[in-house]
Amino acid sequence: MPLAPSLDTIGILARSAADLLPLATILADLPPSRPIRDVVMFRDVAALCATDIAKACMDLARMLSDIRTTIEHRDALSAIEEIDAHALTIMFAESARVHRDRIADPALAPVLRRRLAKGLEIADDALAACIEARPRLIADFEDQILAGADAAMLPVMAIATPTAAECDPESDRFSPKTLYAMSRLTRFVNLLGFPAVAVPAGFDERGLPVAVQIVGRPGSDLALLDLVRHVQSKTEWHGRAPTAIADLLPQLETAS
């Protein structure tokens, strides 16, 4: 089912990068790409992170340094937020237009119906302006943020992994702010269209998983997967189950 055609893309889920590599080459004609040697981390993004999230990022950075990857530190939050504003406009406007007929469907959750209706308030010219800004945003991010680096590394979420109830509009514990924060650091990558790999990178103090994303330049898909494959050959995060759900997965090794 489509959501926002300008942003919709296919993502693959697997236990490890080693499992992904053969499948990725079948699904897409991916070009050869040079190895990733220089990775940038974002200081101002790290400042937003919960303690366990920041620690996971630093642990992964140390691992990358051990395999001769250079780590640099820069600021990028203002660029991410500018891109994100365009991404949200496109997502709300296009999803409302794609699913316009569903807005009056009483079978649809009221919160979702209200969000779709809100998207219809975005004018066509505002939507077109955001789509037209995409090439400039891509060029600026490559030139000013990556600025010679092969890839960027940042958390998938700056917040601790929320419970299902916090993300369920029908729950008394539902938090719209939490729902927004869950994709705050991934929406901009979606608009840029850059390849990215989300990597298990440890567990927080509650035993819930933490993930870090590595975002490469266009065409670096295979190099990203190969980098993660190398990291996962030396770590075990991807093969462990969070203690918080260990009772549901008795056949898997837990984090504790």
C-alpha positions as CSV (number, residue, x, y, z in Angstrom):
1,M,0.0,0.0,0.0
2,P,1.5,3.4,-0.9
3,L,1.9,6.2,1.6
4,A,3.7,9.1,0.0
5,P,4.9,8.1,-3.5
6,S,7.8,10.6,-3.6
7,L,9.2,9.0,-0.4
8,D,8.1,5.4,-0.5
9,T,11.0,2.9,-0.9
10,I,11.7,-0.7,-0.4
11,G,13.7,-1.7,2.7
12,I,15.0,-5.2,3.6
13,L,15.0,-6.7,7.0
14,A,17.4,-9.5,8.0
15,R,19.3,-10.9,10.9
16,S,22.6,-9.6,9.7
17,A,24.4,-7.8,6.8
18,A,25.8,-11.1,5.7
19,D,22.3,-12.3,5.2
20,L,21.4,-9.1,3.3
21,L,24.2,-9.0,0.8
22,P,23.2,-11.8,-1.5
23,L,19.5,-10.7,-1.5
24,A,20.4,-7.1,-2.2
25,T,22.3,-8.0,-5.3
26,I,19.3,-10.0,-6.6
27,L,16.7,-7.2,-5.9
28,A,18.7,-4.4,-7.4
29,D,21.5,-3.8,-9.9
30,L,23.8,-2.2,-7.4
31,P,27.0,-0.5,-8.7
32,P,30.4,-1.4,-7.2
33,S,31.5,1.1,-4.6
34,R,34.7,2.0,-2.9
35,P,35.2,0.9,0.7
36,I,33.9,3.3,3.4
37,R,37.0,4.7,5.2
38,D,35.8,8.1,6.5
39,V,32.7,8.4,8.7
40,V,31.3,11.6,10.2
41,M,29.4,11.7,13.5
42,F,27.1,14.6,14.5
43,R,27.9,16.4,17.8
44,D,24.7,18.3,18.0
45,V,22.7,15.1,17.4
46,A,24.6,13.3,20.1
47,A,23.6,16.0,22.5
48,L,20.0,15.1,22.0
49,C,20.4,11.5,22.8
50,A,19.5,9.5,25.9
51,T,22.6,8.3,27.8
52,D,22.3,4.7,26.6
53,I,21.8,5.8,23.0
54,A,24.9,8.0,23.1
55,K,26.9,5.2,24.6
56,A,25.9,2.8,21.8
57,C,27.0,5.3,19.2
58,M,30.4,5.7,20.8
59,D,30.8,1.9,21.2
60,L,30.2,1.5,17.5
61,A,32.5,4.4,16.6
62,R,35.3,2.7,18.6
63,M,34.6,-0.5,16.7
64,L,34.9,1.3,13.4
65,S,38.1,2.9,14.5
66,D,39.5,-0.5,15.3
67,I,38.9,-1.6,11.7
68,R,40.8,1.5,10.4
69,T,37.8,3.7,9.8
70,T,38.4,7.4,10.4
71,I,35.8,9.1,12.6
72,E,35.2,12.9,12.3
73,H,32.8,15.0,14.4
74,R,30.7,17.8,12.9
75,D,27.3,19.5,13.5
76,A,24.3,18.7,11.2
77,L,21.1,19.3,13.2
78,S,20.1,22.5,11.4
79,A,20.5,20.8,8.0
80,I,18.6,17.7,9.2
81,E,15.7,19.8,10.5
82,E,15.5,21.8,7.2
83,I,15.3,18.6,5.2
84,D,12.8,17.1,7.7
85,A,10.4,20.0,7.3
86,H,10.2,19.2,3.6
87,A,9.9,15.5,4.3
88,L,7.0,16.0,6.6
89,T,5.2,18.3,4.2
90,I,5.5,15.8,1.4
91,M,4.5,12.9,3.6
92,F,1.4,14.6,5.0
93,A,0.3,16.1,1.7
94,E,0.9,13.0,-0.5
95,S,-0.6,10.5,2.0
96,A,-3.8,12.7,2.3
97,R,-4.1,12.8,-1.5
98,V,-3.4,9.0,-2.0
99,H,-5.9,8.1,0.8
100,R,-8.4,10.9,0.4
101,D,-11.3,8.4,0.0
102,R,-10.5,6.8,3.4
103,I,-10.8,10.0,5.4
104,A,-14.6,9.5,5.8
105,D,-14.3,5.8,6.6
106,P,-15.5,5.2,10.2
107,A,-13.5,1.9,10.2
108,L,-10.3,3.9,10.2
109,A,-8.8,5.1,13.6
110,P,-10.0,8.6,14.4
111,V,-6.4,9.8,14.9
112,L,-5.3,8.6,11.5
113,R,-8.4,10.1,9.9
114,R,-7.5,13.5,11.4
115,R,-3.9,13.3,10.3
116,L,-5.0,12.5,6.7
117,A,-7.4,15.4,6.7
118,K,-4.7,17.7,7.9
119,G,-2.6,16.8,4.9
120,L,-5.4,18.2,2.6
121,E,-4.8,21.6,4.0
122,I,-1.3,21.7,2.4
123,A,-1.7,23.5,-0.9
124,D,-0.5,21.9,-4.2
125,D,2.1,24.6,-4.8
126,A,3.6,24.1,-1.3
127,L,3.9,20.3,-2.0
128,A,5.5,21.0,-5.4
129,A,8.0,23.5,-3.8
130,C,9.1,20.8,-1.3
131,I,9.6,18.2,-4.1
132,E,11.5,20.8,-6.2
133,A,13.8,21.5,-3.3
134,R,15.0,18.0,-3.2
135,P,18.0,18.3,-5.6
136,R,19.3,21.3,-3.7
137,L,19.0,19.6,-0.4
138,I,20.8,16.5,-1.7
139,A,23.7,18.6,-3.1
140,D,24.0,20.7,0.1
141,F,24.1,17.7,2.3
142,E,26.8,16.0,0.3
143,D,28.9,19.2,0.0
144,Q,28.4,20.7,3.4
145,I,27.6,17.9,5.8
146,L,29.4,14.9,4.4
147,A,32.0,17.2,3.0
148,G,34.4,14.6,1.8
149,A,33.4,11.8,4.2
150,D,32.1,8.5,2.8
151,A,29.2,8.1,5.3
152,A,27.5,9.5,8.4
153,M,26.7,7.7,11.5
154,L,23.9,8.7,13.9
155,P,21.3,6.9,16.1
156,V,18.1,5.6,14.6
157,M,16.3,7.3,17.5
158,A,17.6,9.8,20.0
159,I,15.0,8.5,22.6
160,A,15.0,5.2,24.4
161,T,12.9,2.5,22.6
162,P,9.3,3.3,23.6
163,T,6.7,0.7,24.6
164,A,3.9,-0.3,22.3
165,A,1.4,1.5,24.4
166,E,3.2,4.9,24.0
167,C,2.8,4.5,20.2
168,D,-0.8,3.3,20.2
169,P,-3.4,6.1,19.8
170,E,-6.0,4.0,21.5
171,S,-3.9,3.7,24.7
172,D,-4.0,6.0,27.7
173,R,-0.2,6.2,27.5
174,F,-0.1,7.3,23.9
175,S,2.3,10.2,23.3
176,P,2.3,12.1,20.0
177,K,5.7,13.5,20.9
178,T,7.1,10.0,21.2
179,L,5.6,9.0,17.8
180,Y,7.2,12.0,16.2
181,A,10.6,11.4,17.8
182,M,10.7,7.8,16.6
183,S,11.4,8.9,13.0
184,R,12.9,12.3,13.6
185,L,16.4,11.1,12.6
186,T,15.4,8.9,9.7
187,R,12.9,11.0,7.8
188,F,15.6,13.2,6.4
189,V,17.4,10.2,5.0
190,N,14.2,9.1,3.3
191,L,13.9,12.4,1.5
192,L,17.5,12.5,0.4
193,G,17.2,9.0,-1.0
194,F,20.6,8.0,0.3
195,P,21.3,4.3,1.2
196,A,21.3,3.6,4.9
197,V,21.7,0.6,7.1
198,A,20.2,0.4,10.6
199,V,22.4,-1.7,12.8
200,P,21.7,-3.3,16.2
201,A,24.2,-1.6,18.6
202,G,23.4,-2.8,22.1
203,F,20.7,-2.6,24.8
204,D,19.5,0.1,27.1
205,E,19.2,-0.3,30.9
206,R,15.7,-1.8,30.5
207,G,17.0,-4.5,28.1
208,L,15.4,-2.8,25.1
209,P,17.3,-2.6,21.8
210,V,19.3,0.3,20.6
211,A,20.1,0.9,16.9
212,V,22.5,3.1,15.0
213,Q,22.2,4.0,11.3
214,I,25.1,4.4,8.8
215,V,24.1,6.6,5.9
216,G,26.2,6.5,2.7
217,R,26.5,8.5,-0.4
218,P,24.3,7.5,-3.4
219,G,25.5,4.3,-4.9
220,S,27.3,3.1,-1.8
221,D,24.8,0.4,-0.8
222,L,27.2,-2.5,-1.2
223,A,30.0,-0.7,0.6
224,L,27.6,0.0,3.5
225,L,26.6,-3.6,3.8
226,D,30.1,-4.8,3.6
227,L,31.2,-2.4,6.4
228,V,28.4,-3.7,8.6
229,R,29.2,-7.3,7.7
230,H,32.7,-6.6,8.9
231,V,31.6,-5.1,12.2
232,Q,29.1,-7.9,12.8
233,S,31.9,-10.4,12.3
234,K,33.5,-9.0,15.4
235,T,30.4,-8.2,17.5
236,E,27.3,-10.2,18.7
237,W,24.7,-7.5,19.1
238,H,22.8,-8.6,16.0
239,G,22.6,-12.2,17.3
240,R,21.1,-11.5,20.7
241,A,17.6,-10.9,21.9
242,P,16.5,-8.1,24.3
243,T,15.9,-9.3,27.8
244,A,12.6,-7.4,27.8
245,I,11.2,-9.9,25.3
246,A,13.3,-13.0,26.3
247,D,10.2,-14.8,27.6
248,L,8.7,-14.6,24.1
249,L,11.8,-15.9,22.4
250,P,13.1,-18.8,24.6
251,Q,15.1,-20.2,21.7
252,L,17.3,-17.1,21.4
253,E,20.2,-16.0,23.5
254,T,19.3,-12.9,25.6
255,A,21.2,-9.8,26.2
256,S,21.8,-10.5,29.9
